[in-house]
Amino acid sequence: MSAITGLWDRPRTEAVRRALRAVPDETAISDLLFLEAWEMQARPDIASTLRAGQIRRANPLLAEAIRTELRSGRMPPVSSRPQ
């Protein structure tokens, strides 16, 4: 588990919550949560940069929706309860 997904194990944006409803497996869930965390706070290491780039290329509309939502500041409060 990377440092990013270890810290961010629940979706923070509505865009990712919607996308998670359609994912087929744990790897896809991990990728979407990683992308969201990356958009919130990019890590400087090459492995994270490459992974984020691959996920963005595979999901360009989702990546843009996450960035738009983060820029708008309209994220709902984060609950410590499992979702």
Secondary structure, DSSP 8 states (H G I E B T S, - for coil): --HHHHH--S--SHHHHHHHTT--SHHHHHHHHHHHHHHHS---SHHHHHHHHHHHHH-HHHHHHHHHHHHHT------SS--
